[in-house]
Amino acid sequence: MEINLSSEVINTVCNSLRASKHSLEHQLSVSIPNKKVNPNKKGVIEHQLAEVEEALAVFEELAY
């Protein structure tokens, strides 16, 4: 499968993924420890963070 993406689109996706990564890291480091949170929520956020990091690695590779 071949997909044509402009460098602008790749940069936009990378920026969005970086923002998502930062938000998820913030939730893990600040929000969750300071509140009583459903234990499953931490697991969900950790899983989302891993997927965002994987996607970011792919798009950063495309950017270079």
N, C-alpha and C positions, 0 to 999 in steps of 0.2 A: 504494500500500500504506500502510495506516495502522496504527500501533502505539501503544497507550496505555501509557505508563510513568509511574509516580509520581515525584515529585521525589526521594524517598528512593532509588529504584532508580537514577535518573540520577546522584545524588551518589555512590552506591556505585560505579558504573561509572567515574565520573571519578576517584575516589580510587584505584581499582585500576589504571587506566591511568596515573595519575601515578606510582604505585609502580613499575609496569613500566618506564616511561620512565626513572625514576631508576636502576633496576637496570641497564638497558641502557647508559645513559650511563656508569655506574660501570664496567661491563665494558669499555667502549671506552677509558676514560681511565686505568684502573688495572690491571685484570686482564690485558688483552691485551698492552699494552706490556711488562709484566714477565715474560711467559712466551712460550715458543715455541709459537705457535698456528698451526694450519692456516690458511693465508691465506684460505680460503673462509669460515672462521668469522667473521672480521671483516666480510666482505661480508654474511653472513647477519644478523649483529647490526645492522649499519647499515640493512639493509632492514627488519628488524623495528622498529627505532626510528622510521623514517619512517612506517611503518604505524600504530604506536601514537600518534605525534604527530598524524597525520591523524584517527584515531578520537577522540582526546582533543579536538581542535578541534570536531568534530561534536557531541560530548556536552556540551562547555562551552557551545556555542551553544544547545543545548536547555535548559541549566540557567538561562539568562537570558532 
